[in-house]
């Protein structure tokens, strides 16, 4: 997910740093990471045993409009995942630091909402999958993340961004953008719009399977990509899944599908030379292997059968979102040059065509790692 960062006034980082419990004396805080949504800082404190580092994060209320609900989700998810992964030598969970005033969030004098995480040392993020081992590690991390949350107790999580992966609603938003055409951009994008409208059958398939009880709702990350996994500095193994603001109810195959969309392409997301764009078979196979090694035991046959299909749906959904935003005037996704969102849409549609061309092969790869799957209406 990529959107404009928050535009709140410059924060009182010392005051925010002191608002969270138990680290010692606040020393300093510097911008940290490359996230596009929230404002993130690495804070340094001095405690009795020496320096302590923590991550302070100001939550973007333009994107996340109900911060208390969001923080309730994050607190429940991190607590449960920490408990389930305790003693594990591999993947672990982010840990929230309590606020001095209670709870896990702090509201500063300017109205900004803040939270604080323990800093995970010895780990880093990478934006793009270059090799199969990276794909395997990322997919296993998200499969494990889904697995440990498959028995999350309590009420249904809040939808922090309603209808985030409701493909029909995304399609309807594109239809409205085409009809309104506020900046008269439709004429130059007619071929792209035709491609989007011509694939409308992709829109409802997964939703229909869910309505029939074939695909269950689960706790999912909803923004699964390599950049949202911390990797060990030495081994490259997945340490921790991060960026938990979109963790909410969803379909497990869509997390895998987003890994396919974000990870298999041979070119950048805004590539203009469409001949350079294709889906890498070796990366797809590594994603399947990694994901099913962790998630295969709890997914049902229909979810597994639809993994390759979910890659096509997520690629299509992102394509129509980029296209709609271009037509509306680039109001959601940040751009650095005119027409960038249209280029992003065209790139997604080119990737989708490659996924479609390899559909049979990719579904055979899923079967290779999953064994025999249910036939009939469980397969899209």
N, C-alpha and C positions, 0 to 999 in steps of 0.2 A: 504494500500500500504506500502511495506517495501523495502527499498533499502539501499545501503551503504551511510553513511553520507558524507557530503562534506569534502574535504581534503585541504582546503585553509589554509594559515598561520594563526597563532593565531591572533585574531582581536584586534584592538585598541578600546576597548569598550567605553572608555571615549569619544574618538573622534566621534564614531558612535552615542553614546547617545546624544551628543550635536548637532548632525546634524538634529535632529527633533524638531519641534516647541513647545515652550510654556510650559515646565514643571517646569522650575526653574533650580537650580544648580544640575548637575549630581554628584552623590555620588559613586555608585558602581553598578555592574551587576554580577549576578551569573547564571550558567547553570540552565535551568528550563525545566521541563516536560520530557517526555520519547519518544519524536518523533524520528523517524529513518531517516528522509529525510533532513530537515533543521536544522541549529544550532540555538537554542533558548535560550534567556537569560532574566531573570527578572531584570530590571533596577530600581534603586531607585534614586529619585531626592528630593530636598528640595525646596518647593515653599513657597509662602507667607502664605498659610494656613496650611502648614505642609508637611509631606512626601507624595510623589506621586510615584506610581509604574506604570511602563509600560513594555510591552513585546517587546524586540528587536529580530529580526529574520533575519539570513543570509540565503538567498535562495540558494538552491543546484542547480547550473547550469548544473551539470552532468545529472540531471533528467529533469530540466526545462530549456530548452536551449534558450528560447526567453522571458527573464524576463520582458521587457517593455510590451509585449502583455499580459503576465500573470498578471502583476500589473494593467493593464487597466481592465481586467476581475474583479479582486478582488475589485478595487475601484468602479466599476459600481454596482457590486452585493451588497457590503456592504452599499453603499449609498441608493440603492433602498430598501433593506431589512430594514435598519434603519428607513427610511421614512414610510414604510408600517407597521412596528411594533411599531412606536412611540405611547406612551400612553398605550401600552399593559402591563398588570400586569404579564404576563408570559414570554414567550420566547422573546429574543432580539437578535440583531446582533452584531458581532464584529465591532469595529470602528477603522479605520486607522487614524494615526496621520500624518499631512503633514510634508514634509521635509522642512528645512529652505530654501533650494535653489529652492523650488517649486516641485509640484507633490507629490507623496507618496513613492518614493524610493530614496535611497542614495547609491552611489558607493564609496567605501572606497579606500584608497591608494593601496591596494593589488589587486583591481579589483573586490572585493566581492560586491554583491548587497544586500542591507538591506531594511527592512521596520519596522514599529513600530505600535503596536496596544495599545489601552487602555487596562489596566489590568482589568479583570473581577473578582472582589473580591467575596468571599463567595461561591465559586464554585470549583469543582474538576472534574477530569476524572477518569474513571474506565475502565480497559481493557477488561473485560469479563462479559457477561451477566450471572448472577447467578440466578436471580429471574424474574418472569413475570412482576413485576412492573417496573424493569429496562428496559425490552424489550419494554413494552408499552410506556415508556417515550422516549426512543431513537427513536422508530418508529414514534411516534407523532411528534417529533422534526424534523425529515427529511421530513415527510409529510407536515408540516407547512412551512418548508424551501422551498420546491418545490412550495407550494401554493403561497407564497408571491413573488416568482420570476416568476410565470406563466405569468405575464404581464410586464416583464422587457422590457422597451422601447429600441429602438435603434437597431443597427446592431447585427448580430449573434455573440455570444461570440467566442473568439479565442479557438482553440483546443490546450490546453497547452501540452498535450501528444497525438499526433495524433493517431487515431485508438485504443485508450486505451481499450475500450470495444467492439471492432470490432472482434467478435468471429471467423469469418472466417480467418482474418489475424493472430490471435493467433494460430489457427489450422495450418495454412501454416508455421508459425514459428516453430512449433513442427515438421512438416514434414521435414523441412530443417535441423533441429538439428539431426533428426534420420538419414537422408541421409549422413550428414557430419561426425557424430560420432567422433568428434575430440579427445576425451579422451578414446575411446573404452569402453563406458559405456552402449551401447545399449544392448549387450548380457545379462547383468544382469537385464535389465529392460524390457525384451520382453513382459512379461505378462502385465505390466503396459501400455506399448505402445499399445498393442492389445486392452486393455480396452478403451484407449483414442480413437483409430481409430474406434473401434466398435460403438462408440456413435457419430460419425460424423453427423447423422441426427439432433442433437441438435444445430449444428453450425449456420444454416442459417434461422431457423424458425422466430426469431424475426426480423431479417434483411429483410426477405421476406414480413412480415406484414407491416414493415415500407415502403418498396418500393411500396406496394399496397395502401398506404395511411391509413392503419388501425391503426397502432401505430404511433403517431406523435413524432417528435423531440421536446424535452423540455429542459429547463435549469435544470441540475441535478448535484448532488454533486459528484457522481462517486466513492466515497470511504466511503460509509455509514456504519458505525459501532459504537458501543457504545463508543469507545475511542475517537471519533470525536464529542462528545457532552459534553459540560460542564453541570454538575449536581449540583443542589443546595446542599450546605453542610448540611442543616437542613432537608429539605423536600424530597430531592432526585429527585425533578422535573427537567425537562430539562430547562436550562437557555439559552443556545446558541450553535449553530452548529459552529464548528471550522474546521481548516485545509481546507481552501478554494481553494488551488492551483489547484485542479482537477475539480472545478466547470466550466462546459462547456456544449455544446450540448450533449444530450444523451437521453436515454429512461427511463421514470419514473419507470417502473417495475424493471429495473436493480438496482436502488438504493434499492428498497425493497428486491430484490434478494440477494444483498450483505449483507443486514441485516440478512437474513435467513442463508446465508453461514457462516457469522462470528459469529452469535449469537445462533444458535440452537444446535450446536454440543455438545455432552456429554463429549468430551475429547479435549485436546490441539491440536493445528494445526499440530504439528509434532509428534503426538502420534504414537508409534510403534506397540502397541497392538491393532490391528484393531477391535478386538471383543469388545473393550470399546467404539467404535464410533457409534453414532446414532443421529438422529434428534429428539429433544425434542418437543413433541406435544404441551405442555402447553406454551412453549416459542413461538412456531410458532403462536399459537392462539393469544397470547398477542401482537405479532408484527402486525398481521392483524388488530386487534382491534385498536391499537394505530395509525397505519399508515392511515387506512381508516377514522378514526375520524377526521383527519386533511386534507387528500388529496382526500377523496372520492367525494367531491363536484365538483372537477374540472377534475378528470380523466374520460376518456371515458370508455365505457363498455368493449372494447377490452383490454385496459390497466389493468382493474380490473380482467378480466378473465384470464390474463396471469401472475398474481402475483406469484402463486405457481410454475408455469413453470419457471419464472425468477429465482427463488431460485435454481432450478436445473441447469440452464444455467450458473449462476455465480459460482456455485460450480465446475461445469465441466471446465469452463474457467480458474479458478484459478488452478485447478489440472493440466491442460495441460501447463500452464505457469510455475508452479513449475517443472514439468517433463522436459520441454524444457531447463530450466535453469540448471537443474542437468546435462543433457546431454552435454550442452555447457561449463560446468566447473564452475557453480555457479557465473556467472558474474553479476547478477542483485540482487538477494536476498541474504542478509547476512546469513552466516551460522556460527554456533558455534561448529560443529562437522561434520566429513565426512558423506555424505549421507543424510544430513538433508533435503535437497530439495526433494530428492526421497521419504523420509518419509512423507514430507508435501503433495506431490502428491498422495501418497497412502492413506493418511488420507482424502483428498478431495474426492477421488473416493469411499472410504468407506461411507463417508457422503452422497454422491450422491446416492449410492445404497439404503441407508435408506430413503432418500427423495423419491426415485422411489417407494419403497415398500409402502410408506404412501401417494402416489400421490392422490388417490381418496379421502381419508380422508381430506387431506390438501385443496384440491379444494372445498370440502364441507364446510370447515371452512370459506374460502373466501366467498362463497355464503351466508353463515349464516350472515355475517356482511355486505355484499353488496346488498343483495336481489337478485332478478332474474337478470341474466346476458344475454347478447346477445349470441345466439347459433351460430353454423355453423363455418365459417372460421375465426371468431374473436377469437376462442379458440384454442390454440395450442394443 
